[in-house]
Amino acid sequence: MKKILVPIKMVLDANMRPRVKADGTGIDLSGMKLSINPFCEIAVEEAVRLKEKGLAEQVVAISIGPAKAQDSLRQALAMGADSARLIETDGPIEPLAVAKLIRMVVDEEKPELVILGKQAVDDDCNQTGQMLAALLDWPQATFASALRVEGTVVHVTREVDGGHQTLSLPLPAVVTTDLRLNEPRHCSLPNIMKARKKALDVTPVAACGVDTVPRLKVLGVKPPEPRKAGRRVADVSELVGDLRAAGAI
Amino acid sequence: MDEVTQRDHVTCDVVIVGAGPAGLAAAIRLKQRAADISVIVVEKGAEPGAHSLSGMVMDPSALDTLVPDWRSDPDRPLTIEVTQDHFAFLTSGRAIPLPEKLFPPLMSNKGCFIGSLGTVVTYLAKKAEDLGVDIYPAIAATELLFDAAGRVTGIVTGDMGVNKDGTHSKNYTPGMELRARHTLLAEGARGSLSKIAIAHFGLDAQSGFQKFGTGLKEVWELPPGRVVPGRIAHTLGWPLDRKTGGGSFVYHGQGNLLTVGFVVHLDYQNPTLSPFDEFQRFKTHPSMRALLDGGRRIAYGARALTEGGWQAVPRLTFPGGALIGCAAGFMNVPRIKGSHNAIASGMQVADAIVADPDAVELTAWRDGWQDSPIGRDLFAVRNVKPLWSRHGLPTGVALGAADMWCHTLFGKSPFGTLRHDKPDWASLRPLAEVTPITYPKPDHVLTFDRLSSVFLSGTTHAENQPCHLKLADPAVPLARNLPLYGEPARLYCPAGVYEIAKLPDGTDSFVINAQNCVHCKTCDIKDPDQNITWTPPEGGGGPIYAGM
């Protein structure tokens, strides 16, 4: 195929401890390390591997987010993507708007395959890939743990309850990645250096003509209640007695 | 490894190891003065500032020179000027304030700013990149390159994807040679390449050994109304005994955030002392308990700092490169500040390069620092640390204060220049000669254990990589350090890296939890046999400090 499009999202680094803003309106990201969403990184890796196997000619990475998301796109370029596009927006943006913006890019770039992460680890929505497939009216295979391209068909293995399910989709298609699809490579310094010279196109979201007004209203964000300390019981009857007293049985 | 790795290489004019205040100031100044000079900065942290940790009250003088318009910049990294400066001596139950009039002017915080070094570093990194500096975070510098004549010609970056046993994983990515005419080591206190360069070139032949402390820091979010932005407070005394140097700092920032921290000088003698637990205990002082009550700890970190001052600064240059910042050791002990000198040192070395780009050795930097603001800053306070170490509290500190007053009033010191007595690793006394210290258990509200603290530092390391904490002799911890000192590594490490574990058969085993390492370097400094060498793990590992 000629082209694979890989939409990626920049999220709070998985090693950072999220801190809820004092006013409860969201997560405080100031000074925090932001990284490429792990599932998106797997999507980039898979696309680059297809290209390295000679099954695709070009990999284009795209992100929708703040200017800082260029760092995540540069990482995708260092991993082996050929070019990147950022649709820049500082406001909140929901999966439906993201899917519409990606459809716009699909119309322009005309990829045969879109590979995305199954979900972002910040909001855990798990919607964008499915919405995109619906908007494009393309076949979709979500939660891919293995992927094989054969001519104009892509075979996708999914981990389902009790085993593996393999789907065959005619291209063009949308695939979302699960954790076991691959182990993303390290970016070598020479490739990071080369990535800085690759094309990275930035478009303001306002120039896209897509309705990105949020449909959801966040009422509040609060951290989970700390877990109460456990305690040891002497025997089963004490356990049963305590559970009864707590109304649990 | 036996196989020879073919490495890529690039060549630039100047390669800088460490994107901290010194390294970035050098990079910025180089590009300001010579736009066509090519500068590469490598940083082992996941991003610039990720490994930066300081109190911090910053003297902005050097930043004023480097970025003259920073104060009018809407993105300025420092916004809170010091307005109240308190100093107290602690006993276990009381805080005895020391009148400000007694402070030597050399300790003044007038015009200084409360802030975070990480934020300053992020700001400087942006300035540097705007000027065309190439900064590569998550890249560790692991070796120096030499030419046949013995001149340093650059650095090698670390391999990635090496397994614990040294074999290569599927994702193995070899390091790269960064070749340069000038290699600037800006790694901070006890830098791993700096240590190699100092030993290789005998840079400390005249100056002798460096002195260190370990600084620990927490950020707390307090109930509204209690934090007074602009207020700073320092204490001496409790919980440390009179022979142990150190003290606390409490800085009031913005957004109900309070920084509380503690420094312990690493020439402490009692092997049962734990800097981490002294810090935790400090917070139980009645004055601190009241301040922190109802608050929530949101960040933790630790880092070694240099305390040797003027007389411990090594020769700053070697063929092909130079030391700057705390890799050289420019911390001012009584001011507890070094970032201003770090920035100034980066600028001075940049000026030396621009003045003579082809110089084999940057002699203008080597010979000029003493007559620069850095030299003047450190010279005036040079006897404070040796007096403190020799005479303890209160005599040594009082003598140090008197010495600073003499310098201010008469321009000289009655002591001349005192030398440091011994390196920090040689100061421990055997277990049999000391009274063991016992620490209260953490309550997980005001005081904490090491593991929950490290969790807050965002520390992570790629799994299954070789242990980056190297033992010269693996037998030493159990055969010597355990019987003689009770293995102090388990206590001086602020991250719980070292443990003595009982095996099922009842014997002891020395465990290194390298994945907990916050890159503070205390073990490399304090191990009584100098048996532990800190080497950089895979790039991007270590803490991810946010605004520390």
Interface residues (C-beta under 8 A of the other chain):
Chain A: D13 N15 M16 R17 R19 A22 S30 G31 M32 K33 E183 R185 H186 C187 S188 L189 P190 I192 M193 R196
Chain B: D8 V10 A46 E47 G49 A50 S116 G118 T119 T122 D134 Y136 I139 T157 M160 G161 K170 N171 T173 P174 G175 M176 E221 G255 N256 I298 F455 L456 G458 T459 T460 I544 A546 G547
